[in-house]
């Protein structure tokens, strides 16, 4: 692999990981009867539509069909990608709803 191919591979891997992070967040919301778009809007009120979130929501399954996702997991993956504001909103909802 040359440098360009390595760079493209790294970018693609990051994008795939980011999609997985968004899906984990969206599924956690579904599992806990929360609206992922509302939580996202609370964290990032000035951001226009998020296509990755829209795509992830379409991939979620009913909570009865989903594996459990712990709050620690969702907060950790959000923070790994620098979504500290969204992680704070998740934590706030957990504290308020006693999830």
C-alpha positions as CSV (number, residue, x, y, z in Angstrom):
1,X,0.0,0.0,0.0
2,X,1.2,3.4,-0.8
3,X,0.7,6.5,1.4
4,X,-2.5,7.5,-0.4
5,X,-4.1,4.1,-0.1
6,X,-3.2,4.0,3.6
7,X,-4.7,7.4,4.1
8,X,-7.9,6.4,2.3
9,X,-8.1,3.2,4.4
10,X,-7.7,5.1,7.6
11,X,-10.4,7.7,6.6
12,X,-12.8,4.9,5.6
13,X,-12.2,3.1,8.9
14,X,-12.9,6.2,10.9
15,X,-16.1,6.9,8.9
16,X,-17.3,3.3,9.5
17,X,-16.5,3.6,13.2
18,X,-18.3,7.0,13.4
19,X,-21.4,5.4,11.8
20,X,-21.3,2.6,14.4
21,X,-21.1,5.2,17.1
22,X,-24.2,7.0,15.8
23,X,-26.0,3.7,15.5
24,X,-25.1,2.8,19.1
25,X,-26.5,6.1,20.2
26,X,-29.7,5.9,18.2
27,X,-30.3,2.3,19.3
28,X,-29.7,3.2,23.0
29,X,-32.3,6.0,22.6
30,X,-34.8,3.6,21.1
31,X,-34.1,1.0,23.8
32,X,-34.8,3.7,26.5
33,X,-37.9,5.3,24.8
34,X,-36.0,8.5,23.9
35,X,-36.0,10.4,20.6
36,X,-32.5,10.4,19.3
37,X,-33.2,13.5,17.1
38,X,-34.4,15.4,20.1
39,X,-31.4,14.5,22.2
40,X,-29.1,15.4,19.4
41,X,-30.9,18.8,18.9
42,X,-30.5,19.5,22.6
43,X,-26.8,18.9,22.4
44,X,-26.3,20.7,19.1
45,X,-29.1,23.2,18.6
46,X,-27.5,25.1,15.8
47,X,-26.6,22.1,13.7
48,X,-28.8,21.5,10.7
49,X,-30.0,17.9,9.9
50,X,-27.5,15.2,10.6
51,X,-27.6,12.6,7.8
52,X,-25.6,10.1,9.7
53,X,-28.2,10.2,12.5
54,X,-31.1,9.9,10.1
55,X,-29.4,6.8,8.5
56,X,-28.7,5.3,11.9
57,X,-32.3,5.7,13.0
58,X,-33.5,3.8,9.9
59,X,-31.2,1.0,11.0
60,X,-32.4,0.7,14.5
61,X,-34.6,-2.2,15.6
62,X,-37.5,-2.3,18.1
63,X,-36.1,-2.4,21.6
64,X,-37.6,-5.9,22.1
65,X,-35.2,-7.1,19.3
66,X,-32.1,-5.3,20.5
67,X,-29.4,-6.3,22.8
68,X,-29.0,-4.1,25.8
69,X,-26.7,-1.1,25.5
70,X,-25.4,0.2,28.8
71,X,-25.3,3.9,29.4
72,X,-21.6,3.6,30.1
73,X,-21.1,2.2,26.6
74,X,-23.0,4.9,24.8
75,X,-21.3,7.7,26.8
76,X,-17.9,6.2,26.2
77,X,-18.3,5.9,22.4
78,X,-19.7,9.4,22.2
79,X,-16.8,10.8,24.1
80,X,-14.3,8.8,21.9
81,X,-15.6,10.8,18.9
82,X,-15.6,14.1,20.7
83,X,-19.3,14.3,21.2
84,X,-19.0,15.4,24.8
85,X,-22.1,17.7,24.6
86,X,-24.2,14.7,23.4
87,X,-22.7,12.5,26.1
88,X,-23.7,15.2,28.7
89,X,-27.3,15.2,27.3
90,X,-27.4,11.4,27.6
91,X,-26.2,11.5,31.2
92,X,-28.7,14.3,32.0
93,X,-31.5,12.1,30.7
94,X,-30.3,9.1,32.6
95,X,-30.2,11.2,35.8
96,X,-33.7,12.6,35.2
97,X,-35.4,9.4,34.1
98,X,-33.3,7.1,36.3
99,X,-32.5,4.9,33.3
